Amino acid sequence: MFSYQLFGNVLTFSKVYILALENDHDLKSAQYQVESGTEKVNQVKASLYPQVDFSAYYSKAEYKYNPSFGGKMVRQGLYSYGVSLSQTIYNPVLFENIKVQKIQQDIFKEKLSLQKIALAQKTFQAYLELLKSHNKVELLKSYKKLQKSKLHEARKKYEMNLISKVDMLQAKVEFESIDIDLQKEKKHYKIALLKLTSFIGNKTFDLPVIHIDKNILENIEYMKDFILSNQKDFQNNLEIIIAKNGTKLAAKKINQATAEHYPTVNLNANFVRYDTDTPTIDYSYNYTDRVMLTVKIPIFSGWATSSKISEAKLLKKAAVEDLYSAQEKALVDRDEYLSKFETAIDSLSMYHKAFQSATVYVEAMDESFKHGLKSIIDVNEANSKLYEVKYKYIDNINELVDAYINLLIIMNNFEGIKYLDNILEANYESQK
């Protein structure tokens, strides 16, 4: 479904999914079960072909004639061998059963695809959680740097008796509080990393850095165009397809039950050859050839067949309701995630402008600091604001990506995943 994006060891969305497929044992087990279901279809089909058997027989017996026949003892060895053949000519129950097995196999395959999508969803969520935690660590580092400079300034002022000890201790408490939050987030990052590796295995990879520039906005426009052009095409939703096949399966089971009212026609043939070392009147012939055409017409089965037909019709009604439910759910989910997606896009443009303003503000602070007009605290504070806007910006991207992925899942169309990979630039930071 996906292909690797060649960004070295950078972990992209498509690469995450491919690694998850390779690593998931439950999915491999389900794949083998689907393949075994194909063999069940072949087994049912095999009933349509002639069944041929070869048999051989040997017996050794002793006979003592009645005194009126001389009372002599006879030992006889009998050899026989032959071929039997049976062929179904007309069996409507068998024919319908083959159709039922085929549809069931299609449903198993679609459920396997649904399982793959569920795996993709969990893996992408773990990946987004890791990216979010990584960005929060960077944000808290900037806060710590700011509080460290404030603490240093407070200690200098305290030594010069410009502030009280309480003010100095307050600066120390704020610094330690930020440091505690940072250490907690680093632990959360490790947990998020373990969670992701549980899906993709212990692979060496690099996390991408999302550059906030016009390229992101361009790719998001591509994502928006892809969704808007395909949003109505949600009949490919796997849950809807499974429900549709459920109605087909129920209809075939009605036919299968009804077919029990119909006659069956079978052909049977036996070709047997005999040989004996002591011919007797019991086995005076050398061979038997028999061909038989059997017609079986159901007359009465205690209303069991009628009950099966009624059961199948009720199950079809249930299947139709399941289809309506799947269609309504797909429609509601589509509208929900489409709303989240559009809201995230609107917020993103505002965060983009805020980030540009914060970047200009930092540059101005750096220039003022060089000329002695601003302190290092002012510079660190400006940088913290920049990191804060960047964190919110990227967090908003995570919300957008989550909504986008869910829309792809609803539409069962993963061609648009390439736009997510394009967001992840080749400039990255290595994982240690």
C-alpha positions as CSV (number, residue, x, y, z in Angstrom):
1,M,0.0,0.0,0.0
2,F,2.8,2.4,0.9
3,S,6.4,2.8,-0.2
4,Y,9.3,4.1,1.8
5,Q,10.2,7.8,1.6
6,L,14.0,7.9,1.1
7,F,14.9,10.3,3.9
8,G,17.7,8.1,5.3
9,N,16.6,6.8,8.7
10,V,13.9,9.4,9.2
11,L,10.7,7.9,10.4
12,T,7.8,8.9,8.1
13,F,4.1,7.9,8.4
14,S,4.3,5.4,5.6
15,K,7.5,3.9,7.0
16,V,5.9,3.6,10.4
17,Y,2.9,1.7,8.9
18,I,5.1,-0.7,6.9
19,L,7.3,-1.5,10.0
20,A,4.1,-2.1,12.1
21,L,2.8,-4.6,9.5
22,E,6.1,-6.4,9.5
23,N,6.2,-6.6,13.3
24,D,2.7,-7.4,14.3
25,H,2.2,-11.1,15.2
26,D,-1.5,-10.9,15.6
27,L,-1.8,-9.6,12.0
28,K,0.4,-12.4,10.8
29,S,-1.8,-14.9,12.6
30,A,-4.9,-13.4,11.0
31,Q,-3.2,-13.6,7.6
32,Y,-2.6,-17.3,8.0
33,Q,-6.2,-17.8,9.1
34,V,-7.5,-16.0,6.0
35,E,-5.2,-18.2,3.8
36,S,-6.6,-21.3,5.6
37,G,-10.1,-20.1,4.7
38,T,-9.2,-20.2,1.1
39,E,-8.4,-23.9,1.5
40,K,-11.9,-24.4,2.9
41,V,-13.4,-22.9,-0.3
42,N,-11.2,-25.4,-2.3
43,Q,-12.5,-28.3,-0.1
44,V,-16.1,-27.4,-0.9
45,K,-15.4,-27.0,-4.6
46,A,-13.7,-30.5,-4.6
47,S,-17.1,-32.0,-4.1
48,L,-18.0,-31.1,-7.6
49,Y,-15.3,-33.3,-9.1
50,P,-15.5,-37.1,-9.4
51,Q,-14.6,-39.1,-6.4
52,V,-12.6,-42.2,-7.4
53,D,-11.5,-45.0,-5.1
54,F,-9.5,-48.2,-5.6
55,S,-10.0,-51.1,-3.3
56,A,-8.5,-54.6,-3.0
57,Y,-9.8,-57.6,-1.0
58,Y,-8.4,-61.0,-0.1
59,S,-9.9,-63.7,2.1
60,K,-9.0,-67.3,3.0
61,A,-11.9,-69.5,4.1
62,E,-12.6,-73.2,4.8
63,Y,-15.9,-74.9,3.8
64,K,-17.1,-78.4,4.8
65,Y,-19.8,-79.7,2.6
66,N,-22.9,-81.3,4.0
67,P,-22.6,-85.2,4.1
68,S,-25.2,-85.4,1.4
69,F,-22.6,-83.7,-0.9
70,G,-19.8,-86.0,0.2
71,G,-18.8,-84.1,3.4
72,K,-15.4,-83.0,2.0
73,M,-13.4,-80.0,3.2
74,V,-12.7,-77.1,0.8
75,R,-10.2,-74.3,1.3
76,Q,-10.8,-71.3,-0.8
77,G,-8.8,-68.1,-1.3
78,L,-10.7,-65.2,-2.8
79,Y,-9.1,-62.2,-4.4
80,S,-11.1,-59.1,-5.5
81,Y,-10.1,-55.6,-6.6
82,G,-12.0,-52.8,-8.2
83,V,-12.6,-49.1,-8.8
84,S,-15.6,-47.1,-7.6
85,L,-16.7,-43.7,-8.9
86,S,-19.2,-41.2,-7.6
87,Q,-20.1,-38.0,-9.3
88,T,-22.5,-35.2,-8.2
89,I,-24.7,-34.3,-11.2
90,Y,-27.2,-32.0,-9.5
91,N,-27.0,-30.9,-5.9
92,P,-28.4,-27.3,-5.3
93,V,-27.4,-27.3,-1.6
94,L,-23.8,-28.0,-2.6
95,F,-23.8,-25.3,-5.3
96,E,-25.2,-22.7,-2.9
97,N,-22.7,-23.7,-0.2
98,I,-19.8,-22.9,-2.5
99,K,-21.2,-19.4,-3.1
100,V,-21.7,-19.0,0.7
101,Q,-18.1,-20.0,1.4
102,K,-16.7,-17.6,-1.3
103,I,-18.6,-14.6,0.3
104,Q,-17.4,-15.6,3.8
105,Q,-13.9,-15.7,2.5
106,D,-14.3,-12.2,1.1
107,I,-15.6,-11.0,4.5
108,F,-12.5,-12.6,6.2
109,K,-10.2,-10.7,3.8
110,E,-12.0,-7.4,4.4
111,K,-11.8,-8.0,8.2
112,L,-8.1,-8.5,7.8
113,S,-7.9,-5.2,6.0
114,L,-9.9,-3.6,8.8
115,Q,-7.4,-5.1,11.3
116,K,-4.6,-3.5,9.3
117,I,-6.3,-0.2,9.4
118,A,-6.8,-0.5,13.2
119,L,-3.1,-1.2,13.5
120,A,-2.2,1.8,11.4
121,Q,-4.4,4.0,13.5
122,K,-2.8,2.9,16.8
123,T,0.7,3.2,15.3
124,F,0.1,6.7,14.0
125,Q,-1.3,7.8,17.3
126,A,1.8,6.4,19.1
127,Y,4.0,8.2,16.6
128,L,2.1,11.5,17.0
129,E,2.4,11.1,20.8
130,L,6.2,10.7,20.5
131,L,6.5,13.8,18.2
132,K,4.4,15.8,20.6
133,S,6.4,14.7,23.6
134,H,9.6,15.5,21.8
135,N,8.4,19.1,21.1
136,K,7.2,19.5,24.6
137,V,10.7,18.6,25.9
138,E,12.2,21.3,23.7
139,L,9.6,23.8,25.0
140,L,10.4,23.0,28.6
141,K,14.1,23.2,27.9
142,S,13.5,26.8,26.7
143,Y,11.5,27.5,29.9
144,K,14.3,26.1,32.0
145,K,16.9,28.2,30.3
146,L,14.7,31.3,30.9
147,Q,14.2,30.5,34.6
148,K,17.8,29.7,35.0
149,S,18.8,33.1,33.8
150,K,16.1,34.7,36.0
151,L,17.5,32.7,39.0
152,H,21.0,33.8,38.2
153,E,19.8,37.5,38.0
154,A,17.9,37.1,41.3
155,R,20.9,35.8,43.1
156,K,23.0,38.7,41.9
157,K,20.4,41.2,43.0
158,Y,20.0,39.4,46.4
159,E,23.8,39.6,46.9
160,M,23.5,43.4,46.2
161,N,20.5,43.7,48.6
162,L,18.3,44.8,45.7
163,I,15.7,42.1,46.4
164,S,14.6,40.1,49.4
165,K,15.5,36.5,50.1
166,V,11.8,35.6,49.5
167,D,12.1,37.0,45.9
168,M,15.3,35.0,45.3
169,L,13.7,31.8,46.7
170,Q,10.7,32.3,44.5
171,A,12.9,32.4,41.5
172,K,14.6,29.2,42.7
173,V,11.2,27.5,43.2
174,E,10.1,28.5,39.7
175,F,13.3,27.1,38.2
176,E,13.0,23.8,40.1
177,S,9.4,23.5,39.2
178,I,10.2,23.8,35.5
179,D,13.0,21.3,35.9
180,I,10.6,18.8,37.5
181,D,8.2,19.2,34.6
182,L,11.1,18.7,32.2
183,Q,12.2,15.5,33.9
184,K,8.6,14.2,34.0
185,E,8.2,14.9,30.3
186,K,11.5,13.2,29.5
187,K,10.2,10.1,31.2
188,H,6.9,10.4,29.3
189,Y,9.0,10.7,26.1
190,K,10.8,7.4,26.9
191,I,7.4,5.7,27.5
192,A,6.1,7.1,24.2
193,L,9.2,5.7,22.5
194,L,8.7,2.3,24.1
195,K,5.1,2.3,23.0
196,L,6.0,3.1,19.4
197,T,8.8,0.5,19.3
198,S,6.2,-2.1,20.5
199,F,4.5,-1.5,17.2
200,I,7.5,-1.1,14.8
201,G,10.1,-3.2,16.6
202,N,13.5,-2.1,17.9
203,K,14.5,-0.2,14.7
204,T,17.1,2.6,14.6
205,F,15.4,5.7,13.4
206,D,15.6,9.5,13.4
207,L,12.7,11.8,14.3
208,P,12.0,14.5,11.8
209,V,12.0,18.2,12.6
210,I,8.9,20.0,11.2
211,H,10.1,23.2,9.7
212,I,7.5,26.0,10.0
213,D,7.6,27.5,6.5
214,K,5.4,27.9,3.5
215,N,6.1,24.3,2.3
216,I,4.0,23.0,5.2
217,L,1.1,25.2,4.2
218,E,1.4,24.1,0.6
219,N,1.3,20.4,1.5
220,I,-1.6,21.0,3.8
221,E,-3.5,22.6,0.9
222,Y,-2.7,19.4,-1.1
223,M,-4.2,17.4,1.8
224,K,-7.3,19.6,1.9
225,D,-7.8,19.2,-1.9
226,F,-7.4,15.5,-1.6
227,I,-10.0,15.2,1.2
228,L,-12.5,17.5,-0.5
229,S,-12.2,15.7,-3.8
230,N,-12.8,12.3,-2.2
231,Q,-15.0,13.1,0.8
232,K,-18.2,11.9,-0.9
233,D,-16.6,8.6,-1.9
234,F,-17.0,6.8,1.4
235,Q,-18.8,3.7,0.0
236,N,-15.3,2.1,-0.1
237,N,-15.3,2.3,3.7
238,L,-14.4,-1.2,4.9
239,E,-17.1,-1.5,7.5
240,I,-19.7,-0.6,4.8
241,I,-18.2,-3.2,2.4
242,I,-18.3,-5.9,5.1
243,A,-21.9,-5.0,5.9
244,K,-22.8,-5.2,2.2
245,N,-21.2,-8.6,1.9
246,G,-23.1,-9.5,5.0
247,T,-26.4,-8.9,3.2
248,K,-25.2,-10.9,0.2
249,L,-24.2,-13.7,2.5
250,A,-27.6,-13.7,4.2
251,A,-29.3,-13.8,0.7
252,K,-27.1,-16.8,-0.3
253,K,-28.0,-18.6,3.0
254,I,-31.7,-18.2,2.1
255,N,-31.0,-19.8,-1.3
256,Q,-29.0,-22.5,0.5
257,A,-31.8,-23.3,2.9
258,T,-34.4,-23.2,0.1
259,A,-32.3,-25.6,-2.0
260,E,-33.0,-28.4,0.5
261,H,-36.5,-28.6,-1.0
262,Y,-35.0,-29.5,-4.4
263,P,-34.1,-33.0,-5.6
264,T,-30.5,-34.2,-6.0
265,V,-29.0,-36.4,-8.7
266,N,-25.9,-38.5,-8.2
267,L,-24.0,-41.0,-10.4
268,N,-22.4,-44.1,-8.8
269,A,-20.3,-46.7,-10.6
270,N,-18.5,-49.9,-9.4
271,F,-16.2,-52.1,-11.3
272,V,-15.0,-55.2,-9.4
273,R,-12.8,-58.1,-10.6
274,Y,-12.7,-61.5,-8.8
275,D,-10.3,-64.4,-8.7
276,T,-10.1,-67.6,-6.7
277,D,-7.8,-70.6,-6.4
278,T,-10.9,-72.9,-5.8
279,P,-13.9,-71.9,-7.8
280,T,-17.3,-72.7,-6.1
281,I,-20.9,-72.0,-6.8
282,D,-20.6,-69.0,-4.4
283,Y,-18.3,-67.1,-6.7
284,S,-19.0,-68.4,-10.1
285,Y,-18.6,-65.0,-11.9
286,N,-15.3,-63.2,-12.7
287,Y,-16.4,-59.6,-12.4
288,T,-19.3,-57.3,-11.6
289,D,-19.9,-53.9,-13.3
290,R,-22.6,-51.7,-11.9
291,V,-23.6,-48.1,-12.9
292,M,-26.4,-46.4,-10.9
293,L,-28.1,-43.1,-11.2
294,T,-29.7,-42.0,-8.0
295,V,-32.5,-39.4,-7.7
296,K,-33.4,-38.2,-4.3
297,I,-36.6,-36.1,-3.8
298,P,-37.3,-34.5,-0.4
299,I,-40.8,-35.1,0.7
300,F,-41.0,-34.3,4.5
301,S,-38.3,-33.2,6.9
302,G,-40.4,-32.2,9.9
303,W,-40.5,-28.5,8.8
304,A,-36.8,-28.2,9.5
305,T,-36.1,-26.8,6.0
306,S,-38.9,-24.3,6.4
307,S,-37.5,-23.2,9.7
308,K,-34.0,-22.8,8.2
309,I,-35.5,-20.5,5.5
310,S,-37.3,-18.4,8.1
311,E,-34.1,-18.1,10.1
312,A,-32.1,-17.1,7.1
313,K,-34.7,-14.4,6.1
314,L,-34.5,-12.9,9.7
315,L,-30.7,-12.9,9.5
316,K,-30.9,-11.0,6.2
317,K,-33.1,-8.3,7.8
318,A,-30.5,-8.0,10.6
319,A,-27.8,-7.7,8.0
320,V,-29.6,-4.9,6.2
321,E,-29.9,-3.0,9.5
322,D,-26.2,-3.5,10.1
323,L,-25.6,-2.0,6.6
324,Y,-27.7,1.1,7.4
325,S,-25.8,1.4,10.7
326,A,-22.4,1.2,9.0
327,Q,-23.4,3.8,6.4
328,E,-24.7,6.2,9.1
329,K,-21.6,5.8,11.2
330,A,-19.3,6.4,8.3
331,L,-21.3,9.6,7.4
332,V,-21.2,10.9,11.0
333,D,-17.5,10.1,11.4
334,R,-16.7,11.7,8.1
335,D,-18.5,15.0,9.1
336,E,-16.9,15.0,12.6
337,Y,-13.3,14.5,11.4
338,L,-13.9,16.8,8.4
339,S,-14.9,19.6,10.9
340,K,-11.8,18.9,13.0
341,F,-9.6,18.9,9.9
342,E,-11.0,22.3,8.7
343,T,-10.8,23.8,12.2
344,A,-7.2,22.7,12.5
345,I,-6.4,24.3,9.1
346,D,-8.0,27.6,10.1
347,S,-6.0,27.6,13.4
348,L,-2.8,26.7,11.6
349,S,-2.8,29.8,9.5
350,M,-3.1,32.0,12.7
351,Y,-0.3,30.1,14.4
352,H,1.8,30.5,11.3
353,K,1.4,34.3,11.5
354,A,2.1,34.2,15.3
355,F,5.2,32.2,14.7
356,Q,6.5,34.6,12.1
357,S,5.9,37.5,14.5
358,A,7.6,35.7,17.3
359,T,10.6,35.0,15.1
360,V,10.9,38.7,14.2
361,Y,10.6,39.5,17.9
362,V,13.5,37.2,18.8
363,E,15.6,38.7,16.1
364,A,14.9,42.2,17.4
365,M,15.8,41.1,20.9
366,D,19.0,39.5,19.8
367,E,20.0,42.7,18.0
368,S,19.0,44.8,21.0
369,F,21.1,42.5,23.3
370,K,24.1,43.0,21.1
371,H,23.9,46.7,21.6
372,G,23.3,46.4,25.3
373,L,19.7,47.6,25.2
374,K,18.2,44.3,26.4
375,S,19.3,41.7,29.0
376,I,19.9,38.0,28.5
377,I,16.6,37.4,30.4
378,D,14.8,39.4,27.7
379,V,16.4,37.3,25.0
380,N,15.6,34.0,26.8
381,E,12.0,35.2,27.4
382,A,11.6,36.0,23.7
383,N,13.0,32.6,22.8
384,S,10.6,30.9,25.2
385,K,7.7,32.7,23.6
386,L,8.9,31.5,20.2
387,Y,9.2,27.9,21.5
388,E,5.7,28.2,23.0
389,V,4.2,29.3,19.7
390,K,6.1,26.6,17.9
391,Y,4.8,23.9,20.3
392,K,1.2,25.1,19.9
393,Y,1.8,25.2,16.1
394,I,3.1,21.7,16.0
395,D,0.4,20.5,18.4
396,N,-2.2,21.9,16.0
397,I,-0.5,20.0,13.2
398,N,-0.8,16.8,15.2
399,E,-4.6,17.5,15.6
400,L,-4.8,18.1,11.8
401,V,-2.8,14.9,11.0
402,D,-5.0,12.9,13.4
403,A,-8.2,14.1,11.7
404,Y,-6.6,13.6,8.2
405,I,-5.6,10.0,9.0
406,N,-9.1,9.2,10.3
407,L,-10.6,10.6,7.1
408,L,-8.3,8.4,5.0
409,I,-9.4,5.4,7.1
410,I,-13.1,6.3,6.6
411,M,-12.7,6.6,2.9
412,N,-10.4,3.6,2.8
413,N,-8.0,5.6,0.5
414,F,-4.4,5.8,1.7
415,E,-3.0,7.4,-1.5
416,G,-3.1,10.8,0.4
417,I,-0.6,9.5,3.0
418,K,2.2,10.9,0.7
419,Y,1.3,14.5,1.7
420,L,2.0,13.6,5.3
421,D,5.4,12.2,4.4
422,N,6.1,15.4,2.5
423,I,5.6,17.5,5.7
424,L,8.5,15.6,7.3
425,E,11.6,17.2,6.0
426,A,14.9,15.4,5.6
427,N,16.5,17.7,8.2
428,Y,16.2,15.8,11.4
429,E,17.5,15.2,14.9
430,S,19.0,11.8,15.7
431,Q,17.5,9.6,18.5
432,K,20.1,8.5,21.1
